[in-house]
């Protein structure tokens, strides 16, 4: 099985459900599938396939997920970058990874300037419409296996230089299967995609909701930086599934009544935060795991006034506690 197969199952079950929502812009599962397949066919025509890497450098917009899907459907792997990182870091990552293509937009390319002339660029603002001439049927990918690279996340690294962490399809599939077993999410849910896609927690936000036919709501900057309005914005959007760092909600004064699944990760969660956000009818999780373990390795379900732990291993994972030796 490959990561995009989860999405394709949702297409078969819920073709008319909204897959991605950004303000008034909405893509159904069927529309998202067609667009991603067209991109995949285009990428294959440019000889991109298994073990090739494609860098995504896009603003927070609905098309990011379509691009991820298209890359995976072509057989290649995606490298998601934060749209605000400096040009020299982008150049380093492109060279370090041996990426074959950079997918970006007018907004970012105009801000950065002509500093990527050494790399092939696909500008979605100029070329997305051209994909209409390509087939909307998923292309075949010969000789592909679950051991093939799925995505690559660059962390800061202990040396100060970005370090690329490579995750294979079998890793990502094991994670999504495990997440499906612990999170009570289904096709009626609304999930916020708020993390930067350069952070591996975004894998949880994107692929778990899409695996069950839920709607992915793009966390644009006006949502994520709305301060005191954050709770009301999420409630107005009817967000039911939220994965975030505890720090984000420590600064939010009001509750978010629409939330039924809340996942903390990325940093230590205090007992006070857990107690404040645990409400009747809402499941609150504390999760833990390094990027190398594929998003998380352990989870616990939090209860008011109880100590917070990292819990137990996700299904399909194994945790070993070792001493200095």
C-alpha positions as CSV (number, residue, x, y, z in Angstrom):
1,X,0.0,0.0,0.0
2,X,1.1,3.6,-0.7
3,X,0.2,6.8,1.2
4,X,-2.0,8.2,-1.5
5,X,-4.1,5.0,-1.5
6,X,-5.9,6.2,1.6
7,X,-7.1,9.3,-0.2
8,X,-8.1,7.2,-3.2
9,X,-10.3,5.0,-0.9
10,X,-12.0,8.2,0.3
11,X,-12.6,9.3,-3.4
12,X,-14.4,6.0,-4.0
13,X,-16.5,6.3,-0.9
14,X,-17.2,10.1,-0.7
15,X,-16.5,11.6,-4.1
16,X,-18.8,14.6,-3.5
17,X,-17.5,15.4,0.0
18,X,-15.4,18.5,0.3
19,X,-11.8,17.4,0.5
20,X,-10.1,20.8,0.8
21,X,-11.6,24.1,1.8
22,X,-9.9,27.6,1.8
23,X,-12.4,30.3,2.4
24,X,-14.9,30.2,-0.6
25,X,-12.6,27.9,-2.5
26,X,-13.6,24.2,-2.2
27,X,-12.4,21.1,-3.9
28,X,-14.4,17.9,-3.7
29,X,-12.7,14.5,-3.4
30,X,-13.4,13.8,-7.0
31,X,-12.1,17.2,-8.2
32,X,-9.0,16.8,-6.1
33,X,-8.3,13.4,-7.5
34,X,-8.6,14.6,-11.1
35,X,-6.3,17.6,-10.6
36,X,-3.7,15.4,-8.7
37,X,-3.8,12.8,-11.5
38,X,-3.2,15.5,-14.2
39,X,-0.2,16.8,-12.3
40,X,1.1,13.2,-11.8
41,X,0.8,12.6,-15.6
42,X,2.6,15.9,-16.3
43,X,5.4,14.9,-13.8
44,X,5.8,11.5,-15.4
45,X,6.1,13.2,-18.8
46,X,9.1,15.2,-17.4
47,X,10.6,11.8,-16.4
48,X,9.9,12.2,-12.7
49,X,9.2,8.9,-10.9
50,X,10.2,6.6,-8.0
51,X,13.0,7.8,-5.7
52,X,12.9,11.3,-7.4
53,X,12.3,14.2,-5.1
54,X,10.2,17.3,-5.7
55,X,10.3,20.4,-3.5
56,X,7.1,22.1,-2.6
57,X,7.5,25.8,-1.8
58,X,3.9,27.3,-1.7
59,X,1.9,29.7,0.4
60,X,-0.8,28.3,2.7
61,X,-3.4,27.5,0.0
62,X,-5.7,24.7,-1.1
63,X,-3.4,23.6,-3.9
64,X,-0.6,22.4,-1.6
65,X,-2.4,19.2,-0.9
66,X,-3.2,18.6,-4.6
67,X,0.5,19.1,-5.3
68,X,1.5,16.5,-2.6
69,X,-1.0,14.0,-4.0
70,X,0.2,14.6,-7.6
71,X,3.8,14.0,-6.6
72,X,3.0,10.8,-4.8
73,X,0.8,9.6,-7.7
74,X,3.7,10.1,-10.1
75,X,5.8,7.8,-7.9
76,X,8.0,10.5,-6.6
77,X,8.5,11.9,-3.1
78,X,7.7,15.4,-1.8
79,X,9.8,17.7,0.3
80,X,7.6,20.4,1.9
81,X,9.2,23.7,2.8
82,X,8.0,26.6,4.8
83,X,7.1,29.5,2.5
84,X,9.0,32.0,4.7
85,X,12.4,30.3,4.8
86,X,15.3,32.2,3.2
87,X,16.5,31.6,-0.4
88,X,19.9,30.2,0.7
89,X,18.2,27.5,2.8
90,X,16.0,26.5,-0.1
91,X,19.0,26.3,-2.4
92,X,20.9,24.2,0.2
93,X,18.0,21.8,0.5
94,X,17.4,21.5,-3.3
95,X,21.1,20.6,-3.7
96,X,21.4,18.4,-0.6
97,X,18.4,16.3,-1.6
98,X,19.2,16.2,-5.3
99,X,15.7,17.5,-6.0
100,X,14.5,17.3,-9.6
101,X,11.9,20.1,-9.5
102,X,10.7,23.0,-7.4
103,X,6.9,23.7,-7.4
104,X,6.2,27.2,-6.3
105,X,4.0,30.3,-7.1
106,X,4.1,33.9,-8.3
107,X,3.9,35.2,-4.7
108,X,7.0,33.3,-3.5
109,X,9.0,33.6,-6.6
110,X,8.5,37.4,-6.8
111,X,9.5,37.7,-3.2
112,X,12.6,35.7,-3.5
113,X,13.7,36.8,-7.0
114,X,15.5,34.9,-9.7
115,X,17.7,32.9,-7.3
116,X,16.7,29.4,-8.5
117,X,17.7,29.5,-12.1
118,X,19.8,26.4,-11.7
119,X,16.6,24.4,-10.9
120,X,13.6,23.5,-13.0
121,X,10.5,25.3,-11.6
122,X,6.8,24.6,-12.0
123,X,4.9,27.8,-11.2
124,X,1.3,26.7,-10.3
125,X,0.0,30.3,-11.0
126,X,1.3,30.1,-14.6
127,X,1.1,26.4,-15.4
128,X,-1.7,24.9,-13.4
129,X,-4.3,25.6,-16.1
130,X,-2.0,23.9,-18.6
131,X,-2.6,20.6,-16.8
132,X,-6.1,20.4,-18.3
133,X,-4.6,18.8,-21.4
134,X,-3.3,15.8,-19.3
135,X,-5.3,12.7,-18.5
136,X,-7.2,12.8,-15.2
137,X,-6.6,9.1,-14.7
138,X,-3.8,8.0,-12.3
139,X,-0.7,7.0,-14.2
140,X,0.9,3.6,-13.8
141,X,4.2,3.5,-11.8
142,X,6.1,0.4,-12.8
143,X,8.5,-1.3,-10.3
144,X,7.2,0.7,-7.4
145,X,7.3,-0.8,-3.9
146,X,6.3,0.4,-0.3
147,X,10.1,0.7,0.3
148,X,10.1,3.7,-2.1
149,X,10.6,7.2,-0.6
150,X,7.3,8.9,0.3
151,X,8.4,12.3,1.7
152,X,11.4,14.0,3.2
153,X,11.3,16.5,6.1
154,X,14.2,18.8,6.8
155,X,14.9,19.4,10.5
156,X,17.3,21.9,11.9
157,X,19.9,19.2,12.7
158,X,22.4,19.2,15.6
159,X,25.1,20.8,13.4
160,X,23.0,23.8,12.5
161,X,22.7,22.6,8.9
162,X,19.3,21.3,7.9
163,X,19.1,17.5,8.0
164,X,16.8,15.6,5.7
165,X,14.8,12.8,7.3
166,X,13.6,10.2,4.7
167,X,10.3,8.4,5.2
168,X,9.2,5.5,3.1
169,X,5.6,4.7,2.1
170,X,5.6,1.7,4.4
171,X,6.4,4.1,7.3
172,X,3.7,6.5,6.5
173,X,1.1,3.8,5.9
174,X,1.9,2.2,9.2
175,X,1.4,5.6,10.9
176,X,-1.9,6.3,9.3
177,X,-3.3,2.9,10.1
178,X,-2.2,3.4,13.7
179,X,-3.8,6.9,13.9
180,X,-7.1,5.7,12.4
181,X,-7.3,3.2,15.3
182,X,-6.9,5.9,18.1
183,X,-8.6,9.0,16.7
184,X,-12.4,8.8,16.3
185,X,-12.4,10.8,13.1
186,X,-14.8,10.1,10.1
187,X,-16.1,11.6,6.9
188,X,-18.2,14.2,8.8
189,X,-15.3,15.9,10.5
190,X,-13.6,19.3,9.7
191,X,-9.9,19.3,10.3
192,X,-7.7,22.4,10.5
193,X,-4.4,22.2,8.6
194,X,-2.5,24.7,10.8
195,X,1.1,23.5,11.1
196,X,3.7,24.6,8.6
197,X,3.9,21.7,6.0
198,X,7.7,21.7,6.7
199,X,6.9,20.3,10.2
200,X,6.0,16.6,10.2
201,X,2.9,17.1,12.4
202,X,1.3,18.3,9.2
203,X,1.4,14.7,8.0
204,X,-1.1,14.0,10.7
205,X,-3.3,17.0,9.9
206,X,-3.4,16.2,6.2
207,X,-3.3,12.4,5.7
208,X,-5.4,11.2,8.6
209,X,-8.5,13.4,7.7
210,X,-8.1,12.6,4.0
211,X,-7.9,8.9,4.8
212,X,-11.5,8.9,6.1
213,X,-13.2,11.4,3.8
214,X,-13.1,14.4,6.2
215,X,-12.7,18.0,5.1
216,X,-9.3,19.7,5.3
217,X,-9.6,23.4,6.2
218,X,-6.5,25.4,5.2
219,X,-5.1,27.3,8.2
220,X,-4.3,30.5,6.3
221,X,-2.2,33.2,8.1
222,X,-5.3,35.2,8.9
223,X,-6.6,32.2,10.8
224,X,-3.4,31.1,12.5
225,X,-2.4,34.6,13.5
226,X,-5.8,35.8,14.6
227,X,-4.9,36.1,18.3
228,X,-8.0,36.5,20.5
229,X,-10.2,35.7,17.5
230,X,-8.7,32.2,17.0
231,X,-11.3,30.3,19.1
232,X,-14.3,32.0,17.4
233,X,-12.8,31.6,13.9
234,X,-12.4,27.8,14.5
235,X,-15.8,27.5,15.9
236,X,-17.3,29.4,13.0
237,X,-15.5,27.0,10.6
238,X,-17.0,24.1,12.6
239,X,-13.5,22.6,13.2
240,X,-13.8,19.3,15.0
241,X,-10.3,17.9,14.6
242,X,-7.3,20.0,15.8
243,X,-3.6,19.0,16.1
244,X,-1.4,21.6,17.7
245,X,1.4,22.5,20.1
246,X,0.2,23.2,23.7
247,X,1.7,26.7,23.5
248,X,-0.9,27.7,20.8
249,X,-3.9,26.9,23.0
250,X,-2.2,28.3,26.1
251,X,-2.7,31.7,24.6
252,X,-6.3,31.1,23.6
253,X,-8.7,32.4,26.3
254,X,-12.0,31.0,25.1
255,X,-13.0,27.4,24.5
256,X,-13.7,26.0,21.0
257,X,-17.0,24.2,21.5
258,X,-16.9,22.6,18.0
259,X,-13.8,20.6,18.9
260,X,-14.3,16.9,19.5
261,X,-10.7,15.6,18.8
262,X,-7.8,17.6,20.2
263,X,-4.2,16.4,19.8
264,X,-1.2,18.0,21.6
265,X,2.3,17.3,20.3
266,X,5.7,18.8,19.5
267,X,6.4,19.9,23.1
268,X,5.6,19.1,26.7
269,X,2.0,19.4,27.6
270,X,1.3,20.6,31.2
271,X,-1.4,19.2,33.5
272,X,-3.0,22.7,33.6
273,X,-3.4,22.9,29.8
274,X,-4.7,19.3,29.7
275,X,-7.3,20.0,32.5
276,X,-8.4,23.2,30.8
277,X,-9.1,21.7,27.4
278,X,-10.6,18.3,28.5
279,X,-14.3,18.7,28.1
280,X,-17.3,16.3,28.0
281,X,-17.7,15.0,24.5
282,X,-14.1,15.8,23.5
283,X,-11.1,13.4,23.4
284,X,-7.8,15.1,24.2
285,X,-4.5,13.3,23.3
286,X,-0.8,13.9,24.2
287,X,1.5,12.5,21.5
288,X,5.2,12.0,21.3
289,X,7.8,10.9,18.7
290,X,10.7,12.1,16.7
291,X,10.4,12.9,12.9
292,X,12.4,9.7,12.2
293,X,9.6,7.6,13.8
294,X,7.0,9.0,11.3
295,X,5.1,11.8,13.1
296,X,4.5,10.1,16.5
297,X,5.5,6.9,18.3
298,X,3.3,7.1,21.5
299,X,0.1,8.6,22.7
300,X,-2.0,9.0,25.8
301,X,-5.6,10.1,26.3
302,X,-5.7,12.9,28.8
303,X,-8.1,13.3,31.8
304,X,-8.7,16.5,33.8
305,X,-6.4,17.0,36.8
306,X,-4.3,13.9,36.0
307,X,-0.5,13.9,35.3
308,X,0.4,14.0,31.6
309,X,2.5,11.2,30.2
310,X,3.6,10.2,26.7
311,X,1.5,7.1,27.1
312,X,1.9,3.9,25.1
313,X,3.1,2.9,21.7
314,X,0.9,3.4,18.7
315,X,-0.3,0.2,17.0
316,X,2.4,-1.1,14.8
317,X,5.1,0.7,16.8
318,X,7.5,-0.7,19.4
319,X,9.1,1.3,22.3
320,X,12.2,0.2,24.1
321,X,13.3,1.9,27.3
322,X,17.0,1.7,27.7
323,X,19.6,2.7,30.2
324,X,23.0,4.3,29.5
325,X,24.4,1.0,28.3
